[in-house]
Amino acid sequence: QVHVVESGGGLVQPGGSLRLSCVASGSGFDIYSADWYRQAPGKERELVARITSRGATNYADAVTGRFTISVDNAKNTVYLQMNNLKPEDTALYSCYVLVDTWGIIDDYWGQGTQVTVSS
């Protein structure tokens, strides 16, 4: 069983930065891929960024050039560096991880961390 926990959210002024962390705890697995999603009140959940085990990344158009996703495989931790934050980035950010355990792929969600961008 893998347990996924996000952290790093908070209140930040427009133009500020935050770094979100997503830790996958357990044993005997590797991170196959990881996504950051966000959901704002009254809106559908949207994919923000994705990283694969080979390090390939892709981003939503709204965050390209401002957000960077990365992974530390030794720590089983996925990061989302968010710069030049805007009020429209306000949302609950959740991590979705695919893990590879001896060739078996399973998926896990975290509970999310709230990001609020406001002056």
Secondary structure by P-SEA (a helix, b strand, c coil): cbbbbbcccccccccbbbbbbbbbbbccccccbbbbbbbcccccccccccccccccccccccccccbbbbbcccccbbbbbbcccccccccbbbbbbbbbcccbbbbbbccbbbbbbcc
